[in-house]
Structures are given as C-alpha cells and as structure tokens.
C-alpha cells in the first residue's frame, strides 16, 4: 500500500460504551531499537510522523444502531465561524462510516475524526488499525 512508509499496526476490540473522542491522529515517535519494522531507510532512533491512517473492519453483520461508526469530522473545520458552538457540533457536520466486514478505510493524517460510542447490548466490534509514517515533519499550520 505504501512501500516507502514505515508501517505500525494494532488490533482493537470495542465493547458496549466503548468509543474514541475527537482526535486527528497526528503524532511523532522514535523507532525503537527492537522494532521489527526498522530498516536502512528507517533505522532505530529515527523520528517519524504519521501520514496515512488505516482501519480494517473485522466484525460481520454490523448494524448502524450498534454505534461504533467512524465519524469524519474534518468537514467541520470549514464551519461557519458566526454559528453557535451548539450548531457547530451537530452530527450534520460529520460523515458517519458504518463498519462493514472485510472493508478498509484509509485517510491522510491529520484528519479530525472519532469513533461513536457503542450502544448498550451491541456485540463487540473488532478492527485492525494503524499508520504509515515517514521522517518528514508536518507542515506548519496556517494561523
């Protein structure tokens, strides 16, 4: 998918009430001496920055009523500065992506998103997620 980038992946199990609050995945880290993904391009001690986020969904027959959707909040950064805070946080400012078995979502980092809370009684939701990173710092944020 991204052969020139450094991969790092984890697995997750969300249960009733589980969620992730709004965040943009931007992060930097040093490659550990024992990291099996280190290479001549990215040796131990290299400072890397996340660039592509990936989520692979592993739960069959997921229903929107269960919650646990990926909420893409990135559009809300373009919201009307004259609107009230309450208006800015309405769900209409986000895109909901309901987890679908054997599907993958990928997006560039940084991108504001969150995982909706799982409803009471929802079955566990499983996914593999991670990032592809490189050694180029993030560009400065425009003020």
N, C-alpha and C positions, 0 to 999 in steps of 0.2 A: 504494500500500500504506500509506504513512504520509506524506501530503502536507504535514503541518505539521512534519515532522522533516527534518533535514539528512542526505542520503544520501552514503555513501562506499563504493566497491566496488573489489575487486581480483580477479584470477584466480590460480588455483594449479594446479600440476602436482606430484602426489606420485608418487615412484618407489620401487622396492624399498628397504625400510629407512626410508622417509620416515614421519614422524609429527609430532604436536604433543603436548607434555606437558600435564598438567592446568593449566587456567587458567580464569578466569571472564569474560574479555573486557572487564571494567571498565577504562575509560581515559578520559582527557580530553585535549583538544587545542585549539589555536588555529587558526582558519580563516586560511589563507594569503592574502595579497593577490591572488595569481594563481589561486586556486581557482575553477574554473568553476561550482561549485555555490553560491558565496556569493550572498546575496540581501539585500533590505532587511530581512528578518527576521533573517538570519544574515550580517551583513557581515564583511569581513576583520577579524581581530583578536578575534572573538567566541570565548569559551571554551565548548566543547561537551563533552557527556558521552554516551557510547554508551548507548542504551536498548534497541534491538532488534537482534539478530544474525540474519543470513540466510545460508543456504548453498544454492546451486543446483547440483545434480549433473549433469555433462555426459558421463559415461562409460557406454556401453552395456554390457549383459550382465555387470555386476559380480557377483562371487561372494563370499559371506561368507569363504571360505577365503583370499581375497586379502588380508584385513585391511583397514585403512583405514576401519573403521566409526567413526562418531561415537559416543563413549561419554558418555552423560549421567550425570555423577557427582553431580548435585545432590541426589539422594536420600540420598547418603552423609553429608550434613551432619546428618541426623537419626539417625545410627548410635548404637548402644549405647555409652555412654561407659565402661562396665565391660568391654568386649571388648578383646582384644589388638589391637595395630596390624596384625598379620598378618590377623586376621579382618576388620578394617575395610577392607582393600584388596582383598578378594576381588571377582571380577567380579560376584558376585550383588548387590553394592551399586550397580551401574550398569545402565543400559539401553543396549543396542547398537543403533544405527540403521545398517543396511547401506545404502550409497549405491545409489540406484535412478535410472536415467536419467530425465531430464526431471522430477525431483521437487525439492521445496524444503522445507527445514526452517527454521523461524523460532522464536526464543525470546527472552524478556526477559533483559536484562543487569542485574545479574550472574547468571550461571548456570555452575556448575563443570562442565567438560567437557574432553575430549581427543579426539585422533584416533589410533586404534590404528595401530601400525606395519604398513606394507605388507610382505607376505611376499616372500621371495626369489622372483624369477621372475614376480611379479604384474605385469600390464600397468600403464602409467601411469594415474593417476586424476586427472581434471580437474574443477574446480569454479570457480564464481564465488561469492565471499563478501563480506560487508560488513556495514555497520551503519547504522542510522538513529539520529541523535543529536539532542539538544536542549540548551538552555542551563540546565536545572535540575540543580543538583548532586545527587549520590546522597544518599539519606537516611542519617543516622548509623547505624552498625552497633551493634546491641544487644550489650552486653557479657555 
